[in-house]
Amino acid sequence: MKKISLIILSLICAAAFCFTACGTYTPPSTPPPDKPNTPGDTPGGDEEEENLFKTTLVCNGAKFIPQIEMSAQWSDGIGFYTAEFDGDGVATKSGLDGDYTVTLTNLPDGYTYNPNIYQADNDNREVEIELYPLIPTTGTGTDKYNNIINISQLGAYRVTFTEEGQQFYYQYAPTEPGLYAIESIIDVNANVVNPRVDVYVGTVAFKPEKPNYSIDGGGASSIYTKNFKYEVQVQHKFNVYAFAVKFSSRVGVPVNVDFIITRNGDIERPVTGEKIIIPQENFKQTPEYDKKEYVYTQYGQYSNGRYYLNGDGVVYNDPKNGGDGYYHLVNEDGSMSDTILYAELRKNPFINFYSDLLTLRIAGKNYYYLIRGYMMDGKDGDIALCGSVGGPLNIPPKIRAQIEALDRKSYKDYLNSDGVYAVTQEIREFLQDFSIARNLFLDGNGMCETGGSDNESGESGIFLDSSDENQWLFGCGYYAKR
């Protein structure tokens, strides 16, 4: 019996010793090796603080502290690791190792951002994400004229689609010249919405019935989502750019398409390399034709409401052969007639050259003085030949001497009351360059082909067709006897 009692007592003591050891932790004299962090670990110590991945927010150049529950999200293509922004507007995550795309969750109302551009890695752990306040707009955007949405500010805009097949028309009028981009910012990782934009080359008063071209790409892209990027070079602060935003979706409607307008630099305006075109014409005053005897007529072969611009119908009367240096109409037998071909240099049915400064500087040529003539002395006595794009050019002494030799006059000083001058070789070259630069003929959608104009009605009532080499004839006519 004593033996049994001793065995039981021994077992009780051993059990008591075991329970005491499991309930108390005594730190070892030598610390154990560090255990690698895993996503979600709570950071601790200076070393872990240095290894944190950190995201902050900025809006309009200032630090942004969200007033709602909002998180940053790191993705390595396999998993998502999320951390809320604290009261200082900072979201931190420990235990990350590698390359990550950084995005946001639960944006505050009235804001957007570009979810496709922020990356973090072991060498660049801190990311600052820019938020854009959405700019309010007016207008329904349901057509290209009366209800078009006019925008002019840099920043972010939102298009909300509630029906399949919808499109909204915008008209962007920058406040200063420069290089601009209009870019959609749909999340390519979600890959469920594809935005597109149709571009309409025209004016406030005229836009072609069909878009000149469409953009489905250029920005951040994935398999389905291809963000558009519409880049424009704004030569003059009064230029207008019209476009329609469209979409397709894998998830139906409603769908928001956000886009951002940015200004990405100035237009280079080098004096060297740009040829200032000085007229070579020995000017003569254009005569006034008696309206009772003559009527000014658009050049071209007329049929079924359209004029075909046939270059075979005119010939150059070369001064080398004793000619007057002007283009003339051709007689039925192929000989040169006495009827002179004129160019409407003040305002023709399609273009007002005196108000349209955009393409008076074309492909390295400055036609401003040729068409508009001498205007004024600029700063330091420079002659203002450049339109209003950035002020007067620094005119080389040789060019200045040529202008002074012409008594500061050009074609505009010798037009008759109809605003015309006989077509010279240099006028022909200008008209051809102008037509190409303005896409007046563009596979049936150009301004001349659709009867559009720069006047308030937006319709010239004149429809032209032309081969590429004869586009210059768009602005030409002649005086026909009644």
C-alpha positions in Angstrom: 0.0 0.0 0.0 2.9 2.4 0.8 4.4 1.5 -2.6 1.2 2.5 -4.4 0.9 5.7 -2.5 4.4 6.7 -3.4 3.8 6.1 -7.1 0.6 8.3 -7.1 2.4 11.1 -5.2 5.2 11.0 -7.8 2.8 11.3 -10.7 1.0 14.3 -9.1 4.3 16.1 -8.6 5.4 15.5 -12.2 2.1 16.8 -13.5 2.3 19.9 -11.4 5.8 20.6 -12.7 4.6 20.2 -16.3 1.7 22.6 -15.9 3.9 25.2 -14.3 6.4 25.1 -17.2 3.7 25.7 -20.0 2.2 28.8 -18.4 5.3 30.9 -17.9 7.7 32.3 -20.5 11.2 33.1 -19.5 13.2 34.9 -22.2 16.3 32.9 -23.3 19.7 34.5 -22.6 20.5 34.6 -26.4 17.7 36.0 -28.7 16.5 33.6 -31.4 17.2 34.4 -35.1 14.8 36.9 -36.7 11.7 35.4 -38.3 10.8 36.8 -41.8 7.8 39.0 -41.9 4.7 37.9 -43.8 2.0 40.2 -45.2 -0.1 41.5 -42.3 2.6 41.3 -39.6 2.7 44.2 -37.3 5.9 46.1 -37.8 8.3 46.6 -34.9 11.8 48.0 -34.5 13.8 50.4 -36.6 14.8 47.8 -39.2 11.2 46.9 -39.9 10.2 50.6 -40.0 12.8 51.1 -42.8 11.4 48.1 -44.8 7.8 49.3 -44.7 6.1 49.9 -48.0 4.3 53.3 -47.8 1.7 55.1 -49.8 0.6 58.7 -49.4 -1.9 60.9 -51.3 -1.6 64.3 -52.9 -4.3 66.5 -54.5 -3.7 69.9 -56.2 -0.1 69.9 -55.0 -1.1 69.4 -51.3 -1.1 66.4 -49.0 -4.5 64.7 -49.0 -6.0 63.1 -45.8 -9.1 61.0 -46.6 -12.1 61.6 -44.4 -13.5 58.1 -45.2 -12.2 54.6 -44.7 -9.8 54.2 -47.6 -7.0 51.8 -48.3 -3.9 51.3 -50.4 -3.5 48.0 -52.1 -0.3 46.3 -53.3 -0.6 43.5 -55.8 2.2 41.2 -57.1 -0.1 39.5 -59.6 -0.7 36.6 -57.2 -2.2 38.2 -54.1 -3.5 41.5 -52.8 -2.1 43.2 -49.6 -4.2 46.0 -48.2 -3.6 48.7 -45.5 -5.9 51.5 -44.4 -4.8 55.2 -44.5 -4.3 56.5 -41.0 -5.1 59.9 -39.6 -2.0 61.3 -41.2 -3.0 60.1 -44.6 -0.4 57.3 -44.7 -0.9 53.6 -45.5 2.0 51.2 -44.6 2.6 47.5 -45.1 5.3 45.3 -43.8 6.6 42.0 -45.0 6.4 42.8 -48.7 9.2 41.7 -50.9 9.3 42.2 -54.7 7.5 44.2 -57.3 4.0 45.5 -56.8 1.3 47.5 -58.5 -0.2 50.0 -56.1 -3.9 51.0 -56.3 -6.6 52.5 -54.1 -9.9 51.2 -52.8 -13.1 53.1 -51.9 -12.3 56.6 -53.4 -14.0 59.6 -51.9 -16.9 61.0 -54.0 -15.9 63.5 -56.6 -12.3 62.2 -57.0 -10.5 60.0 -59.4 -6.9 58.8 -60.1 -4.9 56.9 -62.6 -4.8 53.3 -61.4 -2.3 52.1 -64.0 0.9 54.1 -63.3 2.0 53.5 -59.7 4.6 50.8 -59.0 6.6 49.9 -55.8 9.5 47.5 -55.3 12.3 46.9 -52.7 14.3 49.8 -54.0 11.3 52.2 -54.3 9.0 51.5 -51.4 7.3 54.8 -51.0 4.6 55.8 -53.5 2.7 59.1 -53.8 -0.6 58.8 -55.6 -2.2 61.9 -57.1 -6.0 62.4 -56.7 -7.9 64.5 -59.2 -11.1 66.4 -58.3 -13.6 65.7 -61.1 -14.4 68.9 -63.0 -18.1 69.5 -63.4 -19.5 70.1 -66.9 -22.6 71.5 -68.5 -24.4 70.3 -71.5 -25.8 66.9 -72.4 -23.2 66.0 -75.0 -25.8 64.5 -77.3 -24.7 66.3 -80.5 -21.7 68.1 -82.0 -23.2 71.6 -81.9 -25.9 72.9 -79.6 -25.6 70.4 -76.9 -21.8 69.7 -77.1 -20.0 69.7 -73.7 -17.5 72.6 -73.7 -14.4 72.1 -71.6 -11.2 74.1 -71.2 -9.5 73.2 -67.9 -6.7 70.8 -67.3 -7.7 68.0 -65.0 -10.1 65.0 -64.8 -13.5 64.5 -66.2 -16.0 61.7 -65.9 -18.4 60.3 -68.5 -21.3 58.2 -67.1 -22.9 55.8 -69.5 -26.3 54.4 -68.7 -27.1 52.7 -72.0 -25.2 50.5 -74.4 -24.1 52.3 -77.5 -24.1 55.8 -75.9 -21.6 58.4 -76.9 -21.0 61.9 -75.6 -19.5 64.8 -77.6 -16.9 67.1 -76.1 -15.2 70.3 -77.4 -11.9 71.2 -75.9 -10.7 74.8 -76.2 -7.3 75.2 -74.5 -6.5 78.6 -72.9 -2.9 78.7 -74.2 -0.8 77.0 -76.9 1.1 73.9 -76.1 1.3 70.1 -76.3 -1.7 68.4 -74.8 -2.9 64.9 -74.1 -6.5 63.6 -73.5 -6.1 60.2 -71.9 -8.6 57.7 -70.4 -7.7 56.0 -67.1 -9.7 52.8 -66.9 -8.2 50.1 -64.7 -6.4 47.7 -67.0 -6.1 45.1 -64.2 -9.9 44.9 -63.9 -10.0 44.5 -67.7 -13.8 44.9 -68.0 -14.3 48.2 -69.8 -12.8 49.5 -73.1 -13.0 53.2 -73.8 -12.7 54.7 -77.3 -12.7 58.2 -78.7 -13.8 59.5 -82.2 -12.0 62.7 -83.4 -13.7 65.3 -85.5 -11.4 67.7 -87.4 -13.2 71.0 -87.9 -14.3 74.2 -86.2 -16.9 75.4 -83.7 -19.3 75.9 -86.6 -18.4 72.9 -88.7 -17.6 69.3 -88.0 -17.8 66.4 -90.5 -20.8 64.1 -90.2 -18.4 61.1 -89.6 -15.3 61.2 -87.4 -12.0 61.8 -89.2 -10.5 59.0 -87.2 -10.9 56.9 -84.1 -8.5 56.1 -81.2 -8.7 52.8 -79.5 -5.4 52.6 -77.6 -2.2 54.7 -77.0 -2.6 54.6 -73.2 -2.3 51.8 -70.7 -3.6 48.6 -72.1 -4.4 44.9 -71.3 -6.3 42.3 -73.3 -9.7 43.9 -73.3 -9.1 47.4 -71.8 -7.1 49.7 -74.1 -7.1 53.2 -72.8 -7.2 55.9 -75.5 -4.6 58.7 -75.6 -5.5 61.6 -77.9 -2.5 63.9 -78.3 -2.8 67.4 -79.9 -0.4 70.2 -80.7 -2.3 73.5 -80.0 -0.9 76.3 -82.0 -3.3 79.0 -81.0 -5.4 79.5 -77.9 -8.6 79.7 -80.0 -8.2 76.3 -81.5 -11.0 73.8 -80.8 -10.8 70.0 -80.6 -14.0 68.0 -80.8 -14.2 64.4 -79.9 -16.8 61.8 -78.8 -16.2 59.4 -75.9 -17.6 55.8 -76.4 -17.3 52.5 -74.6 -17.8 48.8 -74.6 -18.2 46.7 -71.4 -18.1 43.2 -70.2 -20.2 44.0 -67.2 -23.0 46.0 -68.7 -24.0 49.5 -67.5 -23.8 51.9 -65.7 -20.1 52.5 -66.6 -17.9 55.5 -65.7 -15.1 56.5 -68.1 -12.7 59.0 -66.5 -10.2 60.9 -68.6 -7.5 63.4 -67.8 -6.3 66.4 -69.8 -2.7 67.3 -69.3 -0.4 69.9 -70.8 3.0 68.3 -71.6 5.1 71.2 -72.7 5.4 74.2 -75.1 5.5 74.1 -78.9 9.0 74.6 -80.2 9.2 77.9 -82.1 12.7 78.0 -83.5 13.4 81.0 -85.7 16.2 79.0 -87.3 14.8 76.2 -89.5 11.5 78.0 -90.0 11.4 79.7 -93.3 9.6 83.0 -93.3 8.0 83.2 -96.7 8.5 86.7 -98.3 6.5 87.4 -101.4 8.4 87.6 -104.7 5.5 89.0 -106.6 5.8 92.4 -108.3 2.5 93.5 -106.9 -0.3 95.0 -109.0 -3.6 96.1 -107.7 -6.4 93.6 -108.5 -8.9 95.4 -110.7 -12.5 95.9 -109.7 -14.8 93.9 -112.1 -18.1 95.5 -113.1 -20.7 93.3 -111.3 -23.2 94.1 -114.1 -20.9 92.4 -116.6 -19.0 89.8 -114.6 -19.8 87.3 -111.8 -17.2 85.7 -109.7 -17.4 81.9 -110.1 -15.9 79.0 -108.1 -13.4 77.1 -110.3 -14.2 73.5 -111.2 -16.2 71.2 -113.4 -19.7 71.3 -112.0 -21.9 68.2 -112.0 -24.7 67.0 -109.7 -24.2 69.8 -107.2 -20.4 69.3 -106.9 -17.3 70.9 -108.4 -14.4 68.7 -109.5 -11.1 70.5 -109.3 -9.4 69.4 -112.5 -5.8 70.7 -112.8 -5.9 70.3 -116.6 -8.3 73.2 -116.8 -5.7 75.8 -115.9 -2.2 76.7 -117.1 0.7 78.8 -115.8 1.6 81.8 -117.9 5.4 81.7 -117.3 7.2 85.0 -117.2 10.3 83.2 -118.6 8.2 83.0 -121.8 7.0 86.6 -121.6 3.9 85.7 -119.5 2.3 87.6 -116.7 3.2 85.1 -114.0 -0.4 84.1 -113.3 -2.5 81.0 -113.8 -5.1 81.2 -116.6 -8.1 79.1 -117.6 -7.7 76.9 -120.6 -9.8 77.1 -123.7 -11.7 74.2 -125.1 -9.0 73.7 -127.7 -6.4 73.5 -125.0 -4.9 76.9 -125.6 -4.5 79.4 -122.8 -7.3 81.9 -122.4 -7.2 85.5 -121.2 -9.3 84.6 -118.2 -7.2 84.9 -115.0 -7.5 82.4 -112.1 -7.9 84.3 -108.8 -7.4 83.2 -105.2 -9.7 84.3 -102.4 -7.2 85.4 -99.9 -9.3 87.3 -97.4 -12.2 85.0 -96.8 -13.3 82.2 -99.2 -16.4 80.0 -98.7 -14.3 77.6 -96.5 -11.6 79.6 -94.7 -11.2 83.0 -93.2 -7.4 83.4 -93.6 -7.4 86.5 -91.4 -8.9 84.8 -88.4 -7.4 81.4 -88.8 -3.8 81.6 -87.6 -3.3 77.9 -86.9 -2.0 76.8 -90.3 -0.3 80.0 -91.5 2.8 78.3 -90.1 3.0 75.0 -91.9 5.7 72.3 -92.2 8.5 74.7 -91.3 7.1 77.6 -93.4 5.8 80.8 -91.9 3.1 82.2 -94.3 1.9 84.9 -91.9 3.5 87.8 -93.7 2.6 86.4 -97.1 -1.1 86.3 -96.4 -1.7 88.8 -93.6 1.1 91.2 -94.3 2.9 93.6 -91.9 0.9 94.1 -88.7 2.9 95.9 -86.0 6.3 96.4 -84.4 6.8 93.9 -81.5 9.1 94.1 -78.6 12.5 95.6 -79.4 11.3 96.6 -82.8 10.7 93.0 -84.0 8.1 92.7 -86.7 5.1 90.5 -85.5 4.9 87.9 -88.2 4.0 84.9 -86.2 0.3 85.4 -85.5 -0.3 85.5 -81.8 1.5 82.3 -80.9 3.9 83.4 -78.2 4.6 86.9 -79.5 6.8 88.3 -82.2 9.7 86.4 -83.8 13.2 87.6 -83.8 13.5 88.6 -87.5 16.9 88.0 -89.1 18.3 91.2 -90.6 18.2 89.8 -94.1 14.4 89.1 -93.8 13.8 92.5 -92.2 15.5 94.1 -95.2 13.3 92.3 -97.6 10.2 93.4 -95.8 11.3 97.0 -95.7 12.1 96.7 -99.4 8.4 95.8 -100.0 7.4 98.9 -98.1 6.0 96.4 -95.5 3.3 95.3 -97.9 2.1 92.0 -99.1 -0.8 90.4 -101.0 -3.5 91.7 -98.7 -2.6 95.3 -99.6 -3.5 94.7 -103.3 -6.8 92.7 -103.1 -9.9 94.1 -104.7 -13.2 94.4 -102.9 -13.9 90.7 -103.4 -10.7 89.9 -101.6 -8.9 88.2 -104.5 -5.6 88.3 -106.2 -4.3 86.5 -109.3 -2.8 83.1 -108.5 1.0 83.1 -108.6 3.3 80.1 -108.1 3.8 81.1 -104.4 0.0 81.4 -103.8 -0.5 78.0 -105.4 2.1 76.5 -103.0 0.5 78.2 -100.0 -3.0 76.9 -100.9 -1.7 73.4 -101.4 0.1 73.4 -98.0 -2.9 74.9 -96.3 -5.3 72.4 -97.7 -3.1 69.4 -96.6 -2.5 70.9 -93.1 -6.2 71.5 -92.5 -7.4 68.2 -94.0 -9.8 70.0 -96.3 -9.9 66.8 -98.4 -9.9 63.7 -96.3 -11.4 60.6 -98.0 -14.8 62.2 -98.4 -14.9 63.7 -94.8 -12.8 66.9 -95.4 -14.4 70.3 -95.0 -14.4 71.0 -98.7 -15.9 67.6 -99.5 -18.8 68.0 -97.0 -19.6 71.6 -97.8 -18.5 72.8 -94.4 -17.0 76.3 -93.7 -15.6 78.5 -91.0 -18.6 80.9 -91.1 -21.3 81.0 -88.5 -23.8 78.8 -90.5 -21.2 76.0 -90.7 -22.2 75.3 -94.3 -20.7 76.8 -97.4 -23.2 75.3 -99.9 -20.3 74.4 -102.1 -19.1 70.8 -102.4 -15.7 70.0 -103.9 -13.8 66.9 -105.0 -10.2 66.8 -105.9 -7.1 64.6 -106.4 -4.3 65.1 -104.0 -2.2 67.3 -106.3 -5.0 69.7 -107.2 -6.2 70.6 -103.7 -4.9 74.1 -104.1 -7.7 74.9 -106.4 -10.2 74.9 -103.5 -9.7 78.6 -102.9 -9.8 79.7 -106.6 -12.3 81.2 -109.0 -12.6 83.5 -111.9 -14.7 86.3 -113.3 -17.1 85.0 -115.9 -19.1 87.2 -118.2 -22.8 87.3 -117.5 
